[in-house]
Amino acid sequence: MVAQAPAPAVRTPARPVRWNRPATWPREVLALAAYWVASRVVMIGLIRSGRTEPAIEVHRLYQGWYQVLRTGTFPVDDVTWQYPPGAALPMLAPGLLPFLSYLQAFVLIVLVADAVVQAALLAAGRGPGRSDWGAWAWALALPLLLGLPYGRYDLPATALAVGALLLLPSRPRLGGVLAGIGAMVKVWPALTLLGTPRGRTTRQAWTAAAVSALALLLVFVAFFDHTLDFLHAQRGRGVEIESLGGSVLQVARQFGWSGRVEQHYGSFEFLGRYVHRISQLSLLLTVAAFGWLLLWRVRARRWTAATPYDAALTAVLLFTVTSRVISPQYLVWLIGLGAVCLTVECTTQRPVAFLLLPAVGVTTVDYPLFFDSMQAGGWWPTAVILLRNGLLLAASLWSAARLWRATVSPAPEPRPADRAHGDPRPDPDPDPVPAA
């Protein structure tokens, strides 16, 4: 009797995914959605009482600015207002929800921006050469800052930057528009266009960004007074206690330096001997970082699908660590840009993005846990801020080195064995985009 071959297994056709029906979502998406909802409920719970510092800032500072802005003028003689005119948009937006208190409306708007970023990262991580690490990084890292992201307007600005980056490959003009609007809201989203491939993509994106930013500026000039006062608001800034220069002064305090900490221009800054020199040095380092980025842009020869994302993270890291101010909410920017990098498997910034996670955690130890003692001075808060800024500095240098090596340094030569077998070594940067 001849044995019969087993019948082939019948595969059940994959059920189509319908994003408007959660029952059809893959398990990993359901797990991510469940975690996102649970973690955001906790974050809202941390700020809804209205007694935490982020909530108080929304109550007093943001709502105060809202009352001024609704009269058609930007805050005059208010040293805490140091933002470009587009910052008025998130301040005025809660007025569109009059049935809620200002704090409730503000948190709801930020929550929606958070959800949009999460959905965009999840969609960007689907497909060949893509990864869902970016979506998970955003979901996991943001709650490490406790309720702070929902008490600052940095998250909506980050949403504009993330949207700009993710749209650049397919719709560069729209990506440029978002970057231009983002630049008018918080300046730094303009850096998302640094790594666009040369040629049509760069022309379209940069032109759209310039036109949208100029158009928005003209609208504010036409309808608001004192629109351009922000241009001279930063001239009197000193060295904030959480900045890289502030870390040096924190150590100096432990060895007898006689400087003091005061609230100055909306943040706690050092005042005293050597502060001006360190402030000037920070500005010189910022100029040097800008020069290095221009040099990279000129000399870069290899682009991949990840290069625009990688360049944006490198640029924002460099400008963050050289700034005279490193506020805790700046980590929201870095989380968002790191998450965008992680949506592409060929990114050079994967280890850098993972290094940012402990930096975020240490930032929360610094603020709010040790912030009061940091103002008074002491070795423990000094050690915490040294660790946080050391991690950010290491991430910045590592990010720049990896970006340069992947795009500027000569590609490695094929090994002799590979030449003999006609099997050249694969390009270390897959999916290259030619630099026109």
Secondary structure by P-SEA (a helix, b strand, c coil): ccccccccccccccccccccccccccaaaaaaaaaaaaaaaaaaaaccccccaaaaaaacaaaaaaaaaaaccccccccccccccccccccccccccccccaaaaaaaaaaaaaaaaaaaaaaaaccccccaaaaaaaacccccccccccccaaaaaaaaaaaaaaaccccaaaaaaaaaaaaaaccccccccccccccaaaaaaaaaaaaaaaaaaaaaaacccccccccccccccccccccaaaaaaaaaaaacccccccccccbbbbbccaaaaaaaaaaaaaaaaaaaaaaaaacccccccaaaaaaaaaaaaaaaaaccccccaaaaaaaaaaaaaacccccccaaaaaaaaaaaaaaaaaacccaaaaaaccaaaaaaaaaaaaaaaaaaaaaaaaaaaacccccccccaaaaaaccccccccccccccc
